[in-house]
Amino acid sequence: MSATIEMVSFKLASGSHEQAFLETNTAVENWVVKQPGFQYRALTKQADGTWIDLVFWESLETAQQAGNAFMAAQEPKAMLAFIDKETVNMQHLPVLAARPCEQLESA
């Protein structure tokens, strides 16, 4: 069982306001941090307008369980309303090498 990075790329739906979208992020973060296996999440935007949501999970299994729960949960619904569903691409990537920050300080 290896750690897994969930990488979801997407664009906002036409007419969506970026600030309104970002305001929905708090509810999603409050939900995701409570999920078993959650380690870290970052949301970023590329120059071409593509958003990347990276979530680090303990394992592929915990990532998949959270993904199933995500679609049924109330907290993500406001955020999902801003996303162009046709542009969503989700990948689960196994972590092959990693070094936590606290180990960098002692190196």
C-alpha positions, 0 to 999 in steps of 0.5 A: 500500500503506497501513498497516493496523490490525487490530481484533478484538473478542470476549468471553471464553467463559462460565466463563473467568477473566480472569487466566488469559486474560491469562497466555496473552497473553505467548505471543501477543505473543512470536509476533506481534512476529516476524511480517513487517510487525508494528508495534504491538499493544495489548489492552484491555477495555471496560466491557461485557466486550468485549475489543479487540485492536489490531494495527498492520501495515505493510500489509493484505497483511502483516496477512492473512498474519499472520492466516493464520499465526496460526490455524495457530500453536501459540502462540495456541491457549491464548488462543483457548481462552478466547474465545467464537468467536460474539462475534469480529468482525475488521476491517482498517482502512486508516490514513489519517493518522498521526504517530509519537511522535518527530515529536510531540516535534520539533513 
